Amino acid sequence: MSVSESETPLKATFRIKLNGETLSIATVGHAYRFISTLSKAESMGLESQLDETKAALSAAAENAMMSVQATNMLRALFARAKLL
Protein backbone atom coordinates (compact mmCIF):
# COMPACT_ATOMS: atom_id res chain seq x y z
CA MET A 1 0.00 0.00 0.00
CA SER A 2 1.28 3.48 -0.82
CA VAL A 3 1.50 6.32 1.68
CA SER A 4 -1.33 8.19 -0.05
CA GLU A 5 -3.65 5.20 0.50
CA SER A 6 -2.75 4.72 4.19
CA GLU A 7 -5.67 4.63 6.61
CA THR A 8 -3.39 4.98 9.65
CA PRO A 9 -5.09 7.54 11.89
CA LEU A 10 -3.30 10.70 12.92
CA LYS A 11 -3.33 11.61 16.63
CA ALA A 12 -5.49 14.65 15.83
CA THR A 13 -8.02 15.60 13.19
CA PHE A 14 -7.11 18.83 11.45
CA ARG A 15 -9.88 21.09 10.22
CA ILE A 16 -8.58 23.47 7.58
CA LYS A 17 -10.51 26.23 5.85
CA LEU A 18 -9.51 26.41 2.22
CA ASN A 19 -11.34 28.43 -0.41
CA GLY A 20 -14.29 28.90 1.95
CA GLU A 21 -14.71 25.18 2.61
CA THR A 22 -13.71 23.22 5.70
CA LEU A 23 -11.59 20.16 5.06
CA SER A 24 -11.01 17.50 7.73
CA ILE A 25 -7.75 15.56 7.66
CA ALA A 26 -7.66 12.53 9.97
CA THR A 27 -5.47 9.89 8.29
CA VAL A 28 -1.88 9.65 7.11
CA GLY A 29 -3.03 9.06 3.53
CA HIS A 30 -5.34 12.06 3.45
CA ALA A 31 -2.63 14.30 4.93
CA TYR A 32 -0.07 13.05 2.42
CA ARG A 33 -2.42 13.63 -0.52
CA PHE A 34 -3.28 17.12 0.74
CA ILE A 35 0.29 18.34 1.23
CA SER A 36 1.35 16.76 -2.07
CA THR A 37 -1.15 18.93 -3.93
CA LEU A 38 -0.12 22.28 -2.42
CA SER A 39 0.72 24.74 -5.14
CA LYS A 40 4.13 26.35 -5.46
CA ALA A 41 2.69 29.61 -4.09
CA GLU A 42 1.18 27.89 -1.05
CA SER A 43 4.35 25.94 -0.26
CA MET A 44 6.81 28.76 -0.99
CA GLY A 45 9.46 28.81 1.69
CA LEU A 46 8.22 25.53 3.17
CA GLU A 47 10.01 23.06 0.91
CA SER A 48 12.32 21.66 3.58
CA GLN A 49 9.55 21.34 6.17
CA LEU A 50 7.25 19.86 3.55
CA ASP A 51 9.83 17.19 2.66
CA GLU A 52 10.38 16.35 6.34
CA THR A 53 6.63 16.07 6.92
CA LYS A 54 6.22 13.78 3.92
CA ALA A 55 9.02 11.57 5.28
CA ALA A 56 7.31 11.45 8.70
CA LEU A 57 3.99 10.52 7.07
CA SER A 58 5.73 7.78 5.07
CA ALA A 59 7.21 6.38 8.30
CA ALA A 60 3.78 6.49 9.97
CA ALA A 61 2.22 4.63 7.05
CA GLU A 62 4.69 1.80 7.66
CA ASN A 63 4.64 1.94 11.47
CA ALA A 64 1.61 3.39 13.27
CA MET A 65 3.75 4.20 16.30
CA MET A 66 5.30 6.98 14.21
CA SER A 67 1.93 8.72 13.83
CA VAL A 68 2.60 10.93 16.87
CA GLN A 69 5.70 12.39 15.21
CA ALA A 70 3.89 12.71 11.88
CA THR A 71 0.96 14.50 13.55
CA ASN A 72 3.30 16.94 15.29
CA MET A 73 5.18 17.69 12.07
CA LEU A 74 1.92 18.17 10.19
CA ARG A 75 0.64 20.54 12.90
CA ALA A 76 3.84 22.61 12.66
CA LEU A 77 3.63 22.73 8.86
CA PHE A 78 -0.02 23.79 8.88
CA ALA A 79 0.67 26.45 11.52
CA ARG A 80 3.63 27.86 9.59
CA ALA A 81 1.56 27.88 6.39
CA LYS A 82 -1.23 29.65 8.34
CA LEU A 83 -3.72 26.91 7.51
CA LEU A 84 -4.79 26.38 11.14
PEFENBEL-V927040 format. One record per backbone hydrogen bond with DSSP energy under -0.5 kcal/mol. NH is the residue of the N-H (numbers start at 0). CO is the residue of the C=O. If there is no record, write none. Layout:
NH:CO, NH:CO
This chain:
4:1, 5:2, 9:25, 10:66, 13:11, 13:24, 15:13, 15:22, 16:82, 17:15, 17:20, 20:17, 22:15, 22:20, 24:13, 25:23, 27:7, 28:5, 30:26, 31:27, 32:28, 33:29, 34:30, 35:31, 36:32, 36:33, 37:34, 42:38, 43:39, 43:40, 45:42, 49:45, 50:46, 51:47, 52:48, 53:49, 54:50, 55:51, 56:52, 57:53, 58:54, 59:55, 60:56, 61:57, 62:58, 65:62, 66:63, 67:64, 69:65, 70:66, 71:67, 72:68, 73:69, 74:70, 75:71, 76:72, 77:73, 78:74, 79:75, 80:76, 81:78, 82:77, 83:77
